[in-house]
């Protein structure tokens, strides 16, 4: 149980770190673009935003899959259907691709990156 809890916590931390790194990288790119007075290159900031969006969604999908495995483990424990083989299984449950698509639509992912896209556009049009 502790293994599953620590994996879930690690995925949540990775998700938060990916958002922090995305803001840092996009800000650095926009500062360089503004310093060089080349607003046509502001679109470059969209590339790390897309990559971190995918990475963050992947971490969220893994977290959900591990949480499903944890809930299944607890259910088996309470119904006394737990086998010795179930003790050290740390595999996401629920189909990772389906969880990935769901996580891309999650409220913890898309508003952040959509706002960041808006900020990139606003910086390109109004600031740079």
C-alpha positions in Angstrom: 0.0 0.0 0.0 2.8 2.4 0.8 4.4 1.7 -2.6 1.2 2.7 -4.4 0.8 5.8 -2.2 4.3 7.0 -2.8 3.9 6.5 -6.6 0.7 8.5 -6.6 2.4 11.3 -4.6 5.4 11.2 -7.0 3.1 11.6 -10.0 1.3 14.5 -8.4 4.7 16.2 -7.7 5.8 15.6 -11.3 2.6 17.2 -12.6 3.2 20.3 -10.5 6.8 20.4 -11.5 5.9 20.2 -15.2 3.7 23.3 -14.8 6.4 25.2 -13.0 9.0 24.3 -15.7 6.6 25.2 -18.5 6.1 28.7 -17.0 9.8 29.2 -16.6 10.7 28.1 -20.1 7.9 30.0 -21.8 8.8 33.1 -19.8 12.5 32.8 -20.8 11.6 32.4 -24.5 9.3 35.4 -24.4 11.9 37.6 -22.7 14.5 36.6 -25.3 12.0 37.3 -28.1 11.1 40.7 -26.6 14.8 41.6 -26.1 15.5 40.9 -29.8 12.4 42.7 -30.9 11.2 39.8 -33.0 7.5 39.2 -32.3 7.2 36.8 -35.2 9.2 34.3 -33.1 6.9 34.3 -30.1 5.2 31.2 -31.5 8.3 29.3 -30.4 6.9 29.5 -26.9 4.0 27.3 -28.0 6.3 24.3 -28.6 7.3 23.7 -24.9 3.7 24.5 -23.9 2.4 21.7 -26.0 5.2 19.3 -24.9 4.5 20.1 -21.2 0.8 19.8 -21.8 1.3 16.2 -23.1 3.7 15.4 -20.2 1.4 16.8 -17.6 -1.5 14.8 -19.0 0.6 11.7 -19.0 1.5 12.1 -15.4 -2.1 12.7 -14.5 -3.1 9.5 -16.4 -0.4 7.5 -14.6 -1.6 8.9 -11.3 -5.2 7.9 -12.0 -4.2 4.5 -13.2 -2.2 3.9 -10.0 -5.1 5.2 -7.9 -7.3 2.7 -9.7 -4.8 -0.1 -8.8 -4.7 1.2 -5.2 -8.5 1.2 -4.9 -8.6 -2.3 -6.4 -6.0 -3.5 -3.9 -8.1 -2.0 -1.0 -11.2 -3.6 -2.3 -9.5 -7.0 -2.5 -8.1 -6.5 1.0 -11.5 -5.8 2.5 -13.2 -8.7 0.7 -10.3 -11.0 1.7 -9.7 -11.8 -1.9 -6.1 -10.6 -1.9 -3.5 -13.0 -3.2 0.2 -13.0 -2.5 0.8 -11.9 -6.1 -1.2 -8.8 -5.6 1.1 -7.4 -2.9 3.8 -6.0 -5.1 1.9 -5.1 -8.3 2.5 -1.5 -9.2 0.8 -1.3 -12.6 -1.7 1.4 -13.7 -5.1 0.0 -14.2 -7.8 1.2 -16.6 -6.1 1.4 -20.0 -3.4 4.1 -20.1 -4.4 5.6 -23.5 -8.0 6.1 -22.3 -6.8 7.6 -19.1 -4.4 9.8 -21.0 -7.2 11.2 -23.2 -9.4 11.8 -20.2 -6.6 13.5 -18.4 -6.1 15.9 -21.4 -9.7 17.0 -20.8 -9.2 17.3 -17.0 -9.9 20.6 -15.3 -6.5 20.4 -13.7 -4.7 20.4 -17.0 -6.4 22.3 -19.9 -7.3 25.6 -18.1 -3.7 26.1 -17.1 -2.3 25.5 -20.6 -5.1 27.3 -22.4 -4.4 30.4 -20.2 -0.7 30.0 -21.0 -1.5 30.0 -24.8 -3.6 33.1 -24.2 -0.7 34.8 -22.4 1.7 33.9 -25.3 -0.7 35.4 -27.8 -1.3 38.5 -25.6 2.5 38.9 -25.2 3.0 38.6 -29.0 0.2 41.1 -29.9 0.4 43.7 -27.2 3.8 43.5 -25.5 6.4 42.5 -28.0 
